[in-house]
C-alpha cells in the first residue's frame, strides 16, 4: 500500500515512473534558460532580463497555496497534470507571441508549471516512500530533476545554434508531453479524495502558510537567494570569461549536484536533517565567494561545481525536514509553504541582481558577496536554533 511506513522498499513502480516524469518535466523548462537572455535582447527587451526568472518564480510562488490545498484534497495526480500542461502550452506560445510583452506574459504563465508539479510530486513521494528512507527518496527525485536540468540546457543551446529559438521552444513542449504520458500510468496516492469544486480554490490564511515550518522558510530564503543570483548572472559571467557554451555551468553544477544527492539523503536520514543543512550552507557560501573572484575560467568552473555540491546536499535534507515538521495530513500545505519560500528566494535573487547589475558587469562580484553574507545569516539562525533546542532538551531531562 502506498505510504505504508513499515515497508522499507523504495524503488517501487510508482516511484520510478514519477522520477522519470520529473526528469522530463525539469528538462522541459530548464532547456531554455541559458538562451532566454539573448532571446529577450533580440526582441528589444534587454532591460527586462531580471524578469526572466523573477516573473516565473512570482507565479510559481503565488500558486503554491492553491496547489498545496488541491494536492491535499483532489489528489496529487491532477495537480501534477496541471503543472505539466502549463509547460506544454507555454512551449507552443513562445514562438507565436513574438514580442517583449508577449514573452513576459508567457514567462508569468509558465510559472504555474513549477507552482503545481513539484508541490504535488514531493507530497506523492512522501506518501509512497518509507519513513526511514524519506530524505533518500527526496534526494533521488532531486537527482532525476538534476539529470533533466543538466542534459537539457546544452541540447537547447545546440538546437538554437542549428535551428533557432522556435525549434527549442517546440522541443521543450514535446518533452513536457512525454512527462505527461508517463504520469497517466501512476496510481493516486492520496487515500481520501474529494471531487474538484470551485470552492476549493478559496484559500484561507491556514492554506497559504504552514506556521510549523517557519524555520525552513527562514533558512530557505537566506540560502537560496544565491540560486536566483546564479541563474541571472552566470550566463553573462560566462560570456565575460569567454566560455564557449553558456550552458556549461549548468552542466558542471548539475553533475556535482547529482554526485552528492546519491549519499546526502542517506546521511540526513542517519545523522539528522539540521547538521547536513548546516554543512551545505557553508558549501554554498564558498561557491559564492569563488564566483565573486572568478576572473579566470577555471575559477568559474570550480564555483559551479561547489554550488552544485551545496545545492545537492541542501535540498534533500531541507525537503525531508519540511515533511518532518509539518502535519502528516497536510503534507501538500507544508511542501507548498517550503516552495513558496524557495520561489521568494530565487525570484528576489534574480530580480535584485538583474536590476542592480544591469549592463554593468563590474557589479557582478558585489551580488555574489551579498549572497554569501545572506547565506551566512541563515547558517547563524539555524545554528542558534539547534543550540537552543539542545539546551531545552537538557533542561527537560
N, C-alpha and C positions, 0 to 999 in steps of 0.2 A: 504494500500500500504506500503511495507517495507520502513522504513526510514521516514514516514510522521511525522513531528515533532509536529503536532497538536494532534496526537494520543498518549495519555499517557499510553496506555496499554502495559505492558512489557512482561507478560508471554504468549506470542503467541506460536503457534505450532512450527514455525521455531526456535525460541529462546530456547524452551525446548529441542528440538531434538539436537540442536547444543551443549547445555550444557551437555546432556548425552553422546554425542560422545566425547566431550572434556574430560570428566571424564575417559572414557575408554582409550583414547589416552594418557593422563597423566599417567595412571596406567601402561600402556604397557612398558614404558621405565624406570619409577621410580621403578618398581618392582625389578629390578636387581641391583640398585645402591649400597645397603649395602653389597651385596655379591661379587661385582666385584673386590675389592682389594684382597680378599683371592683367588678368581679365577685366577687373574693375577699372584699372587705369586705361585699358583700351576703349572702355565705354566713356571715358572722360570723368570718372569719379575717383581719381586718386586720393582726394582729400577725405574720402569716406572709408579708407582701408580699415581703420579701427572698428568699424561697424560690421565687418565681415563675420567676425566671431561674436561680437557683443550682441547683435540682433538675434543671432542663432541661439545664444545662451539665454537671452532675455525671455524668449518664448518658451524655451525648454524649462526654465525655472518657474515661470508663471503657470505652466500647465501641470506641474508636479502635484499640487493638491488634488486636481481632478483625476489624474492618472492613479494616484495613490488610493483615493476613495473608490474609484471604479474597479481597481485591481482587487480590493478587499470586498467588493460587493458582486459585481457581474462576472468576475473571474480574471485570471492572469492572461489567458489566451486572447480574448477580444481586445484587451488593451495593447497587447503586442501587435496584433493585426493593424490597429490604427497607426501606431508608430512607424511600422514598416511601410504602410500605404503612403504616409507623408513623404518618405524618401522616393518612392516610385513616381508620385505625381510631380514633385519638385524637380526631379531629374529631367522630366519631359518639359517642364515650364521654362527652365533656364534658356534654352535656345529660342523659345517662342517670344518671350518678353525681353527683348534685346535692348533695354535702356537702363540707365542708372537707377531710376526709381523702381523699375520693374525688378531689377536684380535685388535691391534692398528689401522689397516686399517679399520676394521668394525666400531670401535668407531668413526673414522673420517667420514665414510659414514653415520653412524647413526645420526650425527648432522644435516643432511638435514631435518630430521623429524621436529625438533623444529625451523629450519630455515624457514620452509614453513607453517606448520599448524597454529601456534599461530598468525603469522602475518595476515594471511587471516581471521582467526576466529575473531580477535579483530576488523578488518575492517568490517566484517559481522555484528558484534554486534552493531557497531556504525551506520550501515545502518538501522537496524531493531529496535533499542531501541529509545524511545522518548528522546529528548534532555535533558529534566529536570530530567531524570532518568538514565542518561548515566553512571555516576560513580557507581550507584547501580547495573546496568547491568554488569559492569566490575567486581564488587565485587561478584556477583552471579556466573559469569563464573569462577572466582578465587576459589569460594567455590567448584564448581564441579571438577576443576583441583586438588584442595587440597584433596577432598574425594578420588579421584583416586590415588593421591600420597601417602596418608596415609594408605589406605586399602591394596595397592599392596605390599609394602616392607615386611610387616610381612608374607604375603602369599608367596612371593618369597623366604624368608628365610625358611619357613616351607617346601616348595617344595624341596629346596636344601637339607634340612636335611633328608627328606624321600626318594627322588628320584634323587637327584643330580642336577648339574647346567644345564645340557642339557634340562631337563624337564622344568626348569624355563624359559629358552630361548624360547622354543616352546610355553609355556603358554603366554608369552609376545606377541608373534606373533598372537596368537588367539585373544587376547584382542584387538589388533590393527585391526584385520579383522572385529570384531564386531563394532568397531568405524566407519570403512569404510561403512559397511552395513547401518548404521544409516545416514551417510552423503548423501547416494544416495537418501534419502527421501526429502532432503532440496531443496527449490527453490533458484535460483540465486538471489542475492540482488543487484548486480551491474546493473544499468539501461542501460548504453551504453557499450556494449562489442565488442571486436574485436576477430577475429579468430587468433589462435596462428600461428606465423610465426617466423622463426629463428632470424629475425632482432630484435625481441622483447627481445632477450637475450643480446643484446648490451646495456650496461648501461652507461650513461653519469655521469658526476660529480653531476648533479642535481638529478639523480635517486639514487645515493649512499647515499646522505646525505641531510637531510632537515634542513637548517640553522635556521628555525623558532623555532626549539625545542632544540637549544643548551643548554638552562638552564636545560632541562630534562636530557640531556646527562651527564652534569657535576654532577648533583645530583645522577643520577643512578649509575655512575661508582664509586663515592665516597662511596655511601651507600651499594650497592650490592656486592662490593668486599668481604664483610663478608660472603655472601652466598657461594661463592666458597671455602672459608676457612672452613666453617662448613661442606660442602659436602665432603671435602677431609680429614679433621682431626677428625671429630666427631666419625667415626667408630673406629679409633684407640683409641680415648679418652674413648669411651665406653668399649673397651676391657681392657684398662688400669685400669678402675674403676670396672672391672668385672661385667659389665651389661650383663645379660644373653642373651638377644636378641638384636643384633646390630641394628635392625630396630626400636627399641623402641623410640629412639629420633626423628625419622621421624614421628611416630605416635603422640607423645606429641606435636611436632612442628605443625603438621597439624591440630590437634584438636583445639589448641589455635588459629591458623590462621583462621580456619573456624568460630570460635566463634566471631571474630572481623569483618569478612567480611560481616556478616549479617547486621551490622549497620554502618561500616566505610564508605561504599559508599554513604549511605543516608546522613551522616554528611557532606561528601565532596560536595554533591550536594547542601547542605543548607548553609554552612558557607564558602565554598571555598576550593580549592584543596591545596593551599600552607600551610595554618595553620595545616591541617591534616598531610601533609607530614612532616612538621617540628616536630610535636609531635611524629610521627612514627620513625623518625631518632633517637630521644632520647631513645625510647624503644629498638631499635637495638643496640645502644651504651651500654645500661645497660646489654643486653644479652651477648655482647662480654666480658664485664668486669666480668660477672658471670662465663662464660666459662673459662676465664683466671685463675680464682681462684677455679675452680671446682676440689677439692681434695677429695670430697665425692660424693656419688651417688646422694644425694638429691639436691646438687648444680647443678649437670649436668642436672637433670630433670627440675629444675627451669630455668636454662639457655635456655633449649629447648623450654619451654613454653613462655618465654619472646621473644625469637627470632621469634616464630610463631606469637605472638601478633604484633610485629613490622612489619613483612612482610605482615600480613593480613590487617593492616591499610595502609601501604605504597603503595602497588601495585595497588589497585583500584583507588586511588587518583592520582597517577602519570600517570596511563593509560588514565584516563579521561583528565588530564591536557595536555597530549600529543595531544589528539584529539582537545582540545580547542585551542592550539597554532598553530596547523597545518592548512593547507588549506582544505576546505571541499571536493574538488575533488581529493585530494592527500592523503587520509587517509592511504592508503597502504604504501606510502612512509614514512609518519610520524611514523606509527607503526613500520615499518622496521627499521628506524633510532633508535627508542627507544629500540627495541630488539637487535640491534647491540651493543648499549651501555651496555645492560644487559649481553650479551654474553661476551663482553670485560671484564666487571666487574667480572663475575663468572669465566671465563676462567683464567684471570690473578690471581684471588684469589686462584684458585685451583692449578695453576702451581707454583706460587711463594711459597705458603705454603707447597706444596708437595716437592718442590726442597729444600727449606730451612730446613724443619724438617727432611726429610728422615726417618731414623730409630731412630733418637734422640728425644724421646718423651719429653725431658726436654725443647725443644724449642717451644712446642705447645702453651704455655701461651703467649710467645712473639708475635706470629702471631695474637692471639686474641686481645692483647693490640694494635697492629698496626692497626687492622681492626677498633677498636673503635676510634682511633685517626683520621683515614681517614674519617670515617663517620662524625665525629665532624667537619672536614673541609668542608664537604658537607653541613652540617647544617649551618655553618657560612656563606657560599656563598649564600644559599637560603634566610637566614635571612637578609643579606645585600641587596640582590636583592629586597626583599619585601619592605624594608625600603626605598630604592631608588625610587621604583615605587610610594610609598605613597607621597614622597616629590615632585615628578614630578606632580602628580595629584593635590596636594595642590597648587603648583605654578601656574598651569594652571587655577585653579579656581580663 
